[in-house]
Amino acid sequence: MPFIQIIDYETDRAAEIDARMRSGCELAGDPTYTRLDQTQDLDNPRHFVTIVEFPSLRGRDGQQQPARD
């Protein structure tokens, strides 16, 4: 099952943050994420939401997760 992480933040350095998120996810070779989108609030140009989709929760961490009930 896909896992989606939503990151909500305010910054004046959105391009730098976006580049770091993408490069950080790709350090191990192939990207561990399926999709990464950065969105901007039209009413507040400093407010951003980045949405990252992973193939699974396990894919997000790059390691196996313990079983959960």
NUBATI-821435 format. One record per residue: residue in three letters; z, x, y of N, C-alpha, C in turn. Coordinates in steps of 0.001 Angstrom, whole numbers. Each point is the difference from the previous one (the first is absolute). Layout:
BEGIN
+-------+---------+---------+---------+---------+---------+---------+---------+---------+---------+
: milum :      nw :      nu :      nv :     caw :     cau :     cav :      cw :      cu :      cv :
+-------+---------+---------+---------+---------+---------+---------+---------+---------+---------+
:   ALA :       Z :       X :       Y :       Z :       X :       Y :       Z :       X :       Y :
...
+-------+---------+---------+---------+---------+---------+---------+---------+---------+---------+
//
This chain:
BEGIN
+-------+---------+---------+---------+---------+---------+---------+---------+---------+---------+
: milum :      nw :      nu :      nv :     caw :     cau :     cav :      cw :      cu :      cv :
+-------+---------+---------+---------+---------+---------+---------+---------+---------+---------+
:   MET :       0 :     849 :   -1169 :       0 :    -849 :    1169 :       0 :     900 :    1239 :
:   PRO :    -860 :    -284 :     973 :     -34 :     806 :    1223 :    1315 :     -91 :     777 :
:   PHE :     277 :    1045 :     722 :    1194 :      75 :     844 :    -464 :     251 :    1428 :
:   ILE :     538 :    -763 :     956 :    -379 :     152 :    1408 :    1223 :     424 :     796 :
:   GLN :    -173 :    1037 :     813 :    1065 :     473 :     879 :    -441 :    -265 :    1437 :
:   ILE :     880 :    -602 :     798 :    -287 :    -305 :    1398 :     931 :     843 :     865 :
:   ILE :    -596 :     753 :     925 :     756 :     896 :     868 :    -218 :    -465 :    1436 :
:   ASP :    1076 :    -397 :     665 :     -48 :    -562 :    1351 :     629 :    1005 :     962 :
:   TYR :    -712 :     375 :    1066 :     523 :    1021 :     906 :    -649 :     -79 :    1375 :
:   GLU :     634 :     668 :     964 :    -549 :     143 :    1345 :    -166 :    1481 :     282 :
:   THR :   -1128 :     349 :     637 :    -284 :    1404 :     290 :   -1085 :     116 :    1062 :
:   ASP :     -57 :    1169 :     597 :   -1106 :     355 :     881 :    -955 :     958 :    -713 :
:   ARG :     315 :     323 :   -1266 :    -779 :     982 :    -760 :    -557 :    -606 :   -1288 :
:   ALA :    -619 :   -1146 :     109 :    -484 :    -736 :   -1179 :   -1028 :     782 :    -798 :
:   ALA :    -933 :     654 :     664 :   -1037 :     748 :    -720 :     607 :    1131 :    -827 :
:   GLU :     995 :     673 :     554 :     665 :    1081 :    -723 :     762 :    -536 :   -1210 :
:   ILE :     690 :   -1109 :     162 :     747 :    -603 :   -1110 :    -954 :    -444 :   -1099 :
:   ASP :   -1103 :    -637 :     377 :    -985 :    -450 :    -988 :    -553 :    1191 :    -782 :
:   ALA :    -346 :    1067 :     694 :    -540 :    1191 :    -670 :    1029 :     616 :    -951 :
:   ARG :    1258 :      42 :     417 :    1051 :     569 :    -863 :     240 :    -866 :   -1228 :
:   MET :     -19 :   -1319 :     168 :     185 :    -884 :   -1158 :   -1116 :     205 :   -1006 :
:   ARG :   -1231 :      55 :     492 :   -1142 :     181 :    -907 :      47 :    1362 :    -681 :
:   SER :     278 :    1053 :     746 :      29 :    1330 :    -609 :    1198 :     153 :    -932 :
:   GLY :    1122 :    -602 :     341 :    1174 :      63 :    -864 :    -233 :    -686 :   -1331 :
:   CYS :    -712 :   -1108 :      19 :    -302 :    -725 :   -1238 :   -1033 :     731 :    -844 :
:   GLU :    -797 :     859 :     620 :   -1087 :     670 :    -712 :     332 :    1434 :    -412 :
:   LEU :    1212 :     473 :     270 :     362 :    1387 :    -300 :    -164 :     361 :   -1472 :
:   ALA :     240 :    -951 :    -875 :     -52 :     285 :   -1429 :   -1426 :     -44 :    -548 :
:   GLY :    -995 :    -117 :     850 :   -1383 :     -93 :    -455 :    -546 :   -1362 :     348 :
:   ASP :    -216 :    -828 :   -1016 :    -477 :   -1355 :     246 :    1081 :    -791 :     707 :
:   PRO :    -383 :    -887 :     921 :    1031 :    -811 :     659 :     738 :    -869 :   -1005 :
:   THR :    1299 :    -136 :     205 :     795 :    -843 :    -891 :     -67 :   -1450 :     428 :
:   TYR :    -544 :    -266 :    1179 :     -98 :   -1370 :     488 :   -1395 :    -571 :    -241 :
:   THR :     -82 :   -1323 :     -59 :   -1271 :    -690 :    -141 :    -599 :    -292 :    1371 :
:   ARG :     882 :    -313 :     948 :    -451 :    -378 :    1338 :    1085 :     348 :    1012 :
:   LEU :    -416 :     484 :    1176 :     928 :     310 :    1070 :    -640 :    -478 :    1302 :
:   ASP :     644 :    -960 :     659 :    -512 :    -556 :    1250 :    1071 :      78 :    1068 :
:   GLN :    -388 :     451 :    1188 :     893 :      22 :    1151 :    -460 :   -1104 :     955 :
:   THR :     916 :    -855 :     395 :    -320 :   -1088 :     919 :     809 :     158 :    1279 :
:   GLN :    -530 :    -551 :    1101 :     662 :     120 :    1294 :     208 :   -1379 :     600 :
:   ASP :    1163 :    -201 :     569 :     350 :   -1248 :     685 :    -768 :     -53 :    1320 :
:   LEU :    -765 :   -1054 :     210 :    -795 :    -109 :    1226 :     859 :    -267 :    1233 :
:   ASP :    1176 :    -588 :    -190 :     892 :    -280 :    1123 :     892 :    1194 :     360 :
:   ASN :     223 :     879 :    -944 :     826 :    1188 :     230 :    -748 :    1192 :    -601 :
:   PRO :    -720 :     757 :     803 :    -837 :    1079 :    -534 :     766 :    1148 :    -657 :
:   ARG :    1326 :      28 :      96 :     814 :    1025 :    -668 :     486 :    -454 :   -1377 :
:   HIS :    -224 :   -1256 :    -354 :     506 :    -566 :   -1252 :   -1101 :      32 :   -1063 :
:   PHE :     317 :     599 :   -1146 :    -961 :     135 :   -1097 :     640 :    -452 :   -1306 :
:   VAL :    -837 :    -418 :    -919 :     410 :    -294 :   -1369 :   -1009 :     700 :    -901 :
:   THR :     500 :     814 :    -904 :    -861 :     639 :    -993 :     267 :    -667 :   -1334 :
:   ILE :   -1070 :    -395 :    -662 :      81 :    -673 :   -1299 :    -620 :     937 :   -1037 :
:   VAL :     794 :     338 :   -1005 :    -461 :     907 :   -1050 :      65 :    -744 :   -1325 :
:   GLU :   -1117 :     -25 :    -714 :     -50 :    -645 :   -1321 :    -102 :    1079 :   -1071 :
:   PHE :     864 :    -113 :   -1003 :      18 :     920 :   -1137 :    -372 :    -780 :   -1255 :
:   PRO :    -563 :     659 :   -1002 :    -348 :    -705 :   -1233 :    1221 :    -616 :    -690 :
:   SER :    1180 :     624 :     221 :    1240 :    -502 :    -581 :    1161 :     663 :     728 :
:   LEU :    1202 :    -485 :    -229 :    1181 :     648 :     570 :      95 :    1432 :    -512 :
:   ARG :    -340 :     209 :   -1238 :      10 :    1333 :    -604 :    -980 :     916 :     725 :
:   GLY :   -1159 :    -530 :     388 :   -1003 :     787 :     717 :     494 :     444 :    1358 :
:   ARG :     845 :    -797 :     649 :     540 :     354 :    1311 :     855 :    1241 :     -87 :
:   ASP :     826 :      86 :   -1016 :     919 :    1115 :    -125 :    -590 :    1188 :    -741 :
:   GLY :   -1107 :    -219 :    -681 :    -609 :    1085 :    -755 :     807 :     390 :   -1229 :
:   GLN :     922 :    -855 :    -385 :     815 :     252 :   -1179 :     426 :   -1316 :    -612 :
:   GLN :     485 :      48 :   -1205 :     415 :   -1215 :    -662 :    1287 :    -523 :     590 :
:   GLN :      95 :   -1317 :     101 :    1196 :    -659 :     498 :     838 :    -491 :   -1178 :
:   PRO :    1306 :     -25 :     157 :     831 :    -577 :   -1070 :    -266 :   -1493 :    -116 :
:   ALA :     202 :    -525 :   -1183 :    -188 :   -1442 :    -223 :     952 :    -803 :     865 :
:   ARG :    -471 :   -1113 :     517 :     829 :    -859 :     847 :     -42 :   -1417 :    -533 :
:   ASP :    1131 :    -691 :     110 :      68 :   -1394 :    -438 :    -319 :    -934 :    1137 :
+-------+---------+---------+---------+---------+---------+---------+---------+---------+---------+
//
